[in-house]
Amino acid sequence: MVWLVIGLGNPGSEYSATRHNVGQMVVDELAKRHKVKWSSHKSRTEIAAYKMGTGVDAQSIIIAKSKSYMNETGGPLKALAAFYKVQPDHIIALHDELDIPYAAIRSKISGGDNGHNGLKSMTSALATAEYFRVRLGIGRPMGSQDPADFVLKAFSVAEKKTLPEFIDRGCDVVESLITHGLEETQSRFNS
């Protein structure tokens, strides 16, 4: 069975270190962890593939980043899922979450998009919300800063000190979802 793990974010170096791209930071770390290289796919995505486990229990994993902007993620994801014949219940979307404190991680399956344009695009393209989400907490802005501006800013100096550990835990959550399922992953990692 193939799993498709997509890190949501915007393309380009000007966005790569922003809060909105924390999902892509996690898939980048997964690529490093499993020593795989990114390649371009005709679905307008960058992908890398690896196997987890051995023998009959081995899982095929495709990690992906869209080359389109966050609000257009659905089209490339749908094309990639069709290419690899991956059903929505084997798709994991990693995304930034304003309503969770910084560095907290929660996983779930299905639900609303909570105003997140990447999830909105995915749900529309897949015609279902029945896919896994790894919600990576970025917290809300202090004071009157517009959340739309906040997500497009880099992490603060204090946040950057713990960002590598946060990203690493994001990888652990993805691997736990695939190997142990949602219930065990939630009990171990939902904070």
N, C-alpha and C positions, 0 to 999 in steps of 0.2 A: 504494500500500500504506500502511495506517495503522499507526503505532507507538503503543503505549500505555506511557507512562512514569509509574510511580507512586512517589511518595515516601512511605515508611512512617513512621508516627509516631502520636502521640495527639492528639486534638482539644483545643482550648482554650488560652488564654493561659498557664495554669500549666505547660504542657508545651512550649510553642513554642521555648524556648531550651535545652531539655535535650538531652543526647547521643542519647537515643532518637529524637529528631526530626530528626537530621541529614539524613536522606533528604528530608524535607519542606523543609528549608532549601535543598537543591539545586534542587528543582522550583520553589520560590519565586524563586530566582535565575534559573532558565531563563525564567520568566514575565517577569521584569524585562529580561533580555537580549533577548528577542524582543518586548518591549512589548505583552504580551497581558494581559488582565484575567481574573481568576477569576470563574466563575459556578457556581451550584448546579445539580447534575444529579440526576435522579430516582433514580439508583443509590445515593444517599446519599454522593456524592462532590462535591468541588469540582473543576472542570476548566477548562483553558484550551487553546486550539488554535492552531497555527501551521503554516506550511510551511517546510521547509528545502530549499535548493537551488532550481533553476529548470528549466523545461521538463519533459522526460520523466523527468529524474532527481529531480524534486521529491518530497520525502517529507512526508506529513501526520503531524503529531505531536499527540497528545493527552497533556497532562500532567495528573496527577491527585493528589488527596489525599483519603483516606477521612475521612468525618465520624464514623466509629466508632472505637473503641479498637483498638490494635495487634493484639490477639488476635482481632479480628473483621474484619480487613481483607479476608479472602477473599470474603465475600458481596458487598460493594459492588464489588470488583474484577471478580468474575465477571459481575455484572450490566452493568457498564460495558463489559467486553470483548464480551459478547453484543450489546449495543446497537450497538457500532461494528464488529462482526464481526471482531474481532482474535483471531488465533490465539496460543497461548502463546509460539511462537517469535518473536513481535513484541511481547512484553511485557518491559519492563525494570523491575525492582524495585530501588529505592535504599534501602539499609538500613544501620544501625549495626552494627559488627562488633567484638566484644570481643577476638577473637583476632588482631587486626592492630594494630600500633602506631598511635598517634594520627597522623592526617593521611595515612596510607598508604591507597592505593586499589587494589583488585583487582577485575577483572571476570571473569565466567565464565558458563557456561550450565549449568543443572541442578545437581544435588547435593543433599545433605541440608540440614536446616534449622539444624543446630548449636544446637538449643535456642532458636532465635529464634521467638517466638510469631507474629510477622507473617508470616514465611515459612511456618511450619507451617499457618497459616490459609489462605494463598494456595494452597499445594500441595494441601491438602484440597479447597478449593472448585473448583480447576481440574482436579482429578483427575490432575495431572501435575506434575513438578518441572522440566519442560523449558521454562523461561523464563530470561531473562538476569537476572543479579544484579550490581549495582554495590555492592561491599562497602566501606563507608566506615569506616576504622579509628578506633576511639575508645580502644583500649588497655584494659588491665585495671586495676581499682582497686588502689591500694597497700594493703599491710597486710591487715587482716581485713574490710574493707568488703564487704558483700554486693553482688555484681554487679547484682542487681535494684534496689538503692538507687542504685548508681553510675550506671546508665543514665538514671535519672530526675532526675539533678542537672545543673545548668548546667555548661558547660565552665569550666575553671579560668582564672584571670587570664592565665597564660602561654599557654594554648591559644587564648584569645580573640584574642590578638595575630596568630595565623596562621590563624584560622578563615576569614576572607574568602577567602584564597588557596586554602585547602582546598576550600571550597564551589565556588569558580570552577573548580578542576580537576575536581571532580565533574561540573560542566556539560560540560566539555571531553570527559570520558570518555563521557558519554551521547551527545554529538554524534558522536564518533568511532565508537562502536558502530554507530550508524545509518548513517553514511556510509562507513566503512571496514571494518566487520566486526570480529569478535571477535579474530582472530589479530593483526591490526595494532594494535588497541587494547591488547591485553595487552602486546605488545612495547614500546609507547610509554609506557604508564601504570602497569602493574603494578609495584609497588615492594616 
